[in-house]
Amino acid sequence: MTKRMLGSVYSDKRDRIDSSSPQTRQMSNAFLLQKMSGEAMNTSDLSGINSSILPLVKELSSQIEAAEKGDFETSKNSNGEMLEAAAAQEKQTKSPAGPSGTAQGSSESVSSSVDIETSAETSASNQSSPSSPNVATTSNSNASEISGPQGPGVETPNTSPQQVSTPQAAKDDPPPEICSVYTANTQVMFDEEVVDVYFNARDKYWDPLTWDYNWSGALSGQGEENNPTSWIKLSFNIAEHNLEAGQKFTVQASVFDPAGQSDTESIDIEIIGRQIQTWEVLYDNEDAQSAQRVDLIGDRTRREEEEEREAEEERQRQEEERRQRSSDPLVFDLDENGVLDTATGSHLADGNIDGDTVLFDIDPSRASWSFVSSTDVPGLDAPSIPGGYVVYENGDRENIGQNGVWNAQTEGNNFVHARAKVYNQSNEWVGEWVRLTDTTYDYFWGGKEERERTEWLKKGTGDGFLVWDHNGNGTIDDNTEMMSEFDQEGHEVFANGYEKLRHYFDKDGDGVIKGSEMQGLMFWVDSDANAQTDAGELKTLDEYGITEIVIPTEGQLTSEATIGKQPTKP
């Protein structure tokens, strides 16, 4: 007798069984299915069935047995004819077939490494609910290896169905339904060991169900499960496949009944990463040395008293500015502790030199000199510079004659430019001229120190500067090679280091540095805090698994980067 007969000829009895408690319904259905399959019965299996339902179960059991033996009196009971016909059909199709053209009892995977787990039986208990599959209901059979690279282990029920022709579905037999697709999270970390995806199906008449499945996108592969089961579990080892944040793949499964009717569902999995903090750090710094003033008195007429007073005030202001400033490289929280390893723990300058300092050219636009004068210029009481030249703040260049004498350009009695760097004929920077007022100036020369005394990261830090060794000498020479306010030539043109990063590296202008845009960027982890690029301190972004750097909106001084792939460092 077919299982469909349980839902048609004896619908009144079945309705009463189906309306009973879950335990009674489950045990009754399991008992009747065993009866139909011809298995030896154990009467103890009926002990948990409700006493009001038990007579119905026994009656149905007897009728099933009678139909199998052909003992119905067909002339007296039209239902007997139906049962005998059903019994004959049941004998013909005792072993359920999988999808058309597919042999039963096999599983196959073309590529990738995926574990497949199935239910051990097709009882009503694991088909009737649309909830996530019960993981505890697993097969007791041995796992078998499947072809393909790193082939997955597959658990299948202890059945050996024979291959038969595909039966036609009855008019009242709807296709099976995938009632739930479940995974713990559709966004998974790049270093996640295993992601499990469950597909759970049900069939109105408890037909044996088989499966095809595949995955595509960042991972690709396929397989099938021909041992009848109401659910499957596919497991993916994300870390093993070296997937990166931003990548996606789709898992799809189709379930089939013996007539070839099917249902298909899919789920998308996205790989994500960990965010780390980035800071624009404003380091307080000052000139490494103070210039000795050597104004020439007597050989030249002094400016008027008022001009001199104004000049002195401006001089003091500029000297203070030169003595102490703040500069802003980008620092990344590479040790992922959420703490910026500066003396104060803050990324903002406070006007004071805090903690230990180092000598580093953090301001390439300035230097400190041995001497300063408001009356001397090259060739006039200061050393002459024959064949040299000057470069003004706007980039204009002016040559110095062979007599080595130079004076700043004027219009009327007023100076035209605000600053000028003085170079000798060997292109060495040997002096600096600074306008104080329209008619006063200071000229610096002598021993030059291009480095500043500046705050720095703490010794033993795990944090790192984002750097760009644009001259390719393997050393971070100055702040032009950090993400700072200075361009490659040492001009202060950017509002902060994020804007410099945007200018040189954000090729598509989307505010995120990723993929090939990161070429040339490195980390400088100055763990001994000596401001010197020692061996092994320059690190690639791959060593930390960085996959993208976010540039914040204008004016913001903090942002994030993503560790989105397996780091290459030990």
JOWO-V344265 format. One record per residue. RES is the residue in one small letter. SS is DSSP state (H for helix, E for strand, C for the rest). Layout:
# JOWO-V344265
res->RES ss->SS
res->RES ss->SS
This chain:
# JOWO-V344265
res->m ss->C
res->t ss->C
res->k ss->H
res->r ss->H
res->m ss->H
res->l ss->H
res->g ss->H
res->s ss->H
res->v ss->C
res->y ss->C
res->s ss->H
res->d ss->H
res->k ss->H
res->r ss->H
res->d ss->H
res->r ss->H
res->i ss->H
res->d ss->H
res->s ss->C
res->s ss->C
res->s ss->C
res->p ss->H
res->q ss->H
res->t ss->H
res->r ss->H
res->q ss->H
res->m ss->H
res->s ss->H
res->n ss->H
res->a ss->H
res->f ss->H
res->l ss->H
res->l ss->H
res->q ss->H
res->k ss->H
res->m ss->H
res->s ss->H
res->g ss->C
res->e ss->C
res->a ss->C
res->m ss->C
res->n ss->C
res->t ss->H
res->s ss->H
res->d ss->H
res->l ss->H
res->s ss->C
res->g ss->C
res->i ss->C
res->n ss->C
res->s ss->H
res->s ss->H
res->i ss->H
res->l ss->H
res->p ss->H
res->l ss->H
res->v ss->H
res->k ss->H
res->e ss->H
res->l ss->H
res->s ss->H
res->s ss->H
res->q ss->H
res->i ss->H
res->e ss->H
res->a ss->H
res->a ss->H
res->e ss->H
res->k ss->H
res->g ss->C
res->d ss->C
res->f ss->C
res->e ss->C
res->t ss->C
res->s ss->C
res->k ss->C
res->n ss->C
res->s ss->H
res->n ss->H
res->g ss->H
res->e ss->H
res->m ss->H
res->l ss->H
res->e ss->H
res->a ss->H
res->a ss->H
res->a ss->H
res->a ss->H
res->q ss->H
res->e ss->H
res->k ss->H
res->q ss->H
res->t ss->C
res->k ss->C
res->s ss->C
res->p ss->C
res->a ss->C
res->g ss->C
res->p ss->C
res->s ss->C
res->g ss->C
res->t ss->C
res->a ss->C
res->q ss->C
res->g ss->C
res->s ss->C
res->s ss->E
res->e ss->E
res->s ss->E
res->v ss->C
res->s ss->C
res->s ss->C
res->s ss->C
res->v ss->E
res->d ss->E
res->i ss->E
res->e ss->E
res->t ss->E
res->s ss->C
res->a ss->C
res->e ss->C
res->t ss->C
res->s ss->C
res->a ss->H
res->s ss->H
res->n ss->H
res->q ss->C
res->s ss->C
res->s ss->C
res->p ss->C
res->s ss->C
res->s ss->C
res->p ss->C
res->n ss->C
res->v ss->C
res->a ss->C
res->t ss->C
res->t ss->C
res->s ss->C
res->n ss->C
res->s ss->C
res->n ss->C
res->a ss->C
res->s ss->E
res->e ss->E
res->i ss->C
res->s ss->C
res->g ss->C
res->p ss->C
res->q ss->C
res->g ss->C
res->p ss->C
res->g ss->E
res->v ss->E
res->e ss->C
res->t ss->C
res->p ss->C
res->n ss->C
res->t ss->C
res->s ss->C
res->p ss->C
res->q ss->C
res->q ss->C
res->v ss->C
res->s ss->C
res->t ss->C
res->p ss->C
res->q ss->C
res->a ss->C
res->a ss->C
res->k ss->C
res->d ss->C
res->d ss->C
res->p ss->C
res->p ss->C
res->p ss->C
res->e ss->E
res->i ss->E
res->c ss->E
res->s ss->E
res->v ss->E
res->y ss->E
res->t ss->C
res->a ss->C
res->n ss->C
res->t ss->C
res->q ss->E
res->v ss->E
res->m ss->E
res->f ss->C
res->d ss->C
res->e ss->C
res->e ss->C
res->v ss->C
res->v ss->E
res->d ss->E
res->v ss->E
res->y ss->E
res->f ss->E
res->n ss->E
res->a ss->E
res->r ss->E
res->d ss->C
res->k ss->C
res->y ss->C
res->w ss->C
res->d ss->C
res->p ss->C
res->l ss->C
res->t ss->E
res->w ss->E
res->d ss->E
res->y ss->E
res->n ss->E
res->w ss->E
res->s ss->E
res->g ss->E
res->a ss->C
res->l ss->C
res->s ss->C
res->g ss->E
res->q ss->E
res->g ss->E
res->e ss->E
res->e ss->E
res->n ss->C
res->n ss->C
res->p ss->C
res->t ss->C
res->s ss->C
res->w ss->E
res->i ss->E
res->k ss->E
res->l ss->E
res->s ss->E
res->f ss->E
res->n ss->C
res->i ss->C
res->a ss->H
res->e ss->H
res->h ss->H
res->n ss->C
res->l ss->C
res->e ss->C
res->a ss->C
res->g ss->C
res->q ss->C
res->k ss->E
res->f ss->E
res->t ss->E
res->v ss->E
res->q ss->E
res->a ss->E
res->s ss->E
res->v ss->E
res->f ss->E
res->d ss->C
res->p ss->C
res->a ss->C
res->g ss->C
res->q ss->C
res->s ss->E
res->d ss->E
res->t ss->E
res->e ss->E
res->s ss->E
res->i ss->E
res->d ss->E
res->i ss->E
res->e ss->E
res->i ss->E
res->i ss->E
res->g ss->C
res->r ss->E
res->q ss->E
res->i ss->E
res->q ss->E
res->t ss->E
res->w ss->E
res->e ss->E
res->v ss->E
res->l ss->E
res->y ss->E
res->d ss->E
res->n ss->E
res->e ss->E
res->d ss->E
res->a ss->C
res->q ss->C
res->s ss->C
res->a ss->C
res->q ss->E
res->r ss->E
res->v ss->C
res->d ss->C
res->l ss->C
res->i ss->C
res->g ss->C
res->d ss->C
res->r ss->C
res->t ss->C
res->r ss->C
res->r ss->C
res->e ss->C
res->e ss->H
res->e ss->H
res->e ss->H
res->e ss->H
res->r ss->H
res->e ss->H
res->a ss->H
res->e ss->H
res->e ss->H
res->e ss->H
res->r ss->H
res->q ss->H
res->r ss->H
res->q ss->H
res->e ss->H
res->e ss->H
res->e ss->H
res->r ss->H
res->r ss->H
res->q ss->E
res->r ss->E
res->s ss->E
res->s ss->E
res->d ss->E
res->p ss->E
res->l ss->E
res->v ss->E
res->f ss->E
res->d ss->C
res->l ss->C
res->d ss->C
res->e ss->C
res->n ss->C
res->g ss->C
res->v ss->C
res->l ss->C
res->d ss->C
res->t ss->C
res->a ss->C
res->t ss->C
res->g ss->C
res->s ss->C
res->h ss->C
res->l ss->C
res->a ss->C
res->d ss->C
res->g ss->C
res->n ss->C
res->i ss->C
res->d ss->C
res->g ss->C
res->d ss->C
res->t ss->E
res->v ss->E
res->l ss->E
res->f ss->E
res->d ss->C
res->i ss->C
res->d ss->C
res->p ss->C
res->s ss->C
res->r ss->C
res->a ss->C
res->s ss->E
res->w ss->E
res->s ss->E
res->f ss->E
res->v ss->E
res->s ss->E
res->s ss->C
res->t ss->C
res->d ss->C
res->v ss->E
res->p ss->E
res->g ss->C
res->l ss->E
res->d ss->E
res->a ss->E
res->p ss->C
res->s ss->C
res->i ss->C
res->p ss->C
res->g ss->C
res->g ss->C
res->y ss->E
res->v ss->E
res->v ss->E
res->y ss->E
res->e ss->C
res->n ss->C
res->g ss->C
res->d ss->C
res->r ss->E
res->e ss->E
res->n ss->E
res->i ss->C
res->g ss->C
res->q ss->C
res->n ss->C
res->g ss->C
res->v ss->C
res->w ss->C
res->n ss->C
res->a ss->C
res->q ss->C
res->t ss->E
res->e ss->E
res->g ss->C
res->n ss->C
res->n ss->E
res->f ss->E
res->v ss->C
res->h ss->C
res->a ss->C
res->r ss->E
res->a ss->E
res->k ss->E
res->v ss->E
res->y ss->E
res->n ss->C
res->q ss->C
res->s ss->C
res->n ss->C
res->e ss->C
res->w ss->E
res->v ss->E
res->g ss->E
res->e ss->E
res->w ss->E
res->v ss->E
res->r ss->E
res->l ss->C
res->t ss->C
res->d ss->C
res->t ss->C
res->t ss->C
res->y ss->E
res->d ss->E
res->y ss->E
res->f ss->E
res->w ss->E
res->g ss->E
res->g ss->E
res->k ss->E
res->e ss->E
res->e ss->C
res->r ss->C
res->e ss->E
res->r ss->E
res->t ss->E
res->e ss->E
res->w ss->C
res->l ss->C
res->k ss->C
res->k ss->C
res->g ss->C
res->t ss->C
res->g ss->C
res->d ss->C
res->g ss->E
res->f ss->E
res->l ss->E
res->v ss->E
res->w ss->E
res->d ss->C
res->h ss->C
res->n ss->C
res->g ss->C
res->n ss->C
res->g ss->C
res->t ss->C
res->i ss->C
res->d ss->C
res->d ss->C
res->n ss->H
res->t ss->H
res->e ss->H
res->m ss->E
res->m ss->C
res->s ss->C
res->e ss->C
res->f ss->E
res->d ss->C
res->q ss->C
res->e ss->C
res->g ss->C
res->h ss->C
res->e ss->E
res->v ss->C
res->f ss->C
res->a ss->C
res->n ss->C
res->g ss->H
res->y ss->H
res->e ss->H
res->k ss->H
res->l ss->H
res->r ss->H
res->h ss->H
res->y ss->H
res->f ss->H
res->d ss->C
res->k ss->C
res->d ss->C
res->g ss->C
res->d ss->C
res->g ss->C
res->v ss->E
res->i ss->E
res->k ss->E
res->g ss->H
res->s ss->H
res->e ss->H
res->m ss->H
res->q ss->C
res->g ss->C
res->l ss->E
res->m ss->E
res->f ss->E
res->w ss->E
res->v ss->C
res->d ss->C
res->s ss->C
res->d ss->C
res->a ss->C
res->n ss->C
res->a ss->C
res->q ss->C
res->t ss->C
res->d ss->C
res->a ss->C
res->g ss->C
res->e ss->C
res->l ss->E
res->k ss->E
res->t ss->E
res->l ss->C
res->d ss->H
res->e ss->H
res->y ss->H
res->g ss->C
res->i ss->E
res->t ss->E
res->e ss->E
res->i ss->E
res->v ss->E
res->i ss->C
res->p ss->C
res->t ss->C
res->e ss->C
res->g ss->C
res->q ss->C
res->l ss->C
res->t ss->E
res->s ss->E
res->e ss->E
res->a ss->E
res->t ss->E
res->i ss->E
res->g ss->C
res->k ss->C
res->q ss->C
res->p ss->C
res->t ss->C
res->k ss->C
res->p ss->C
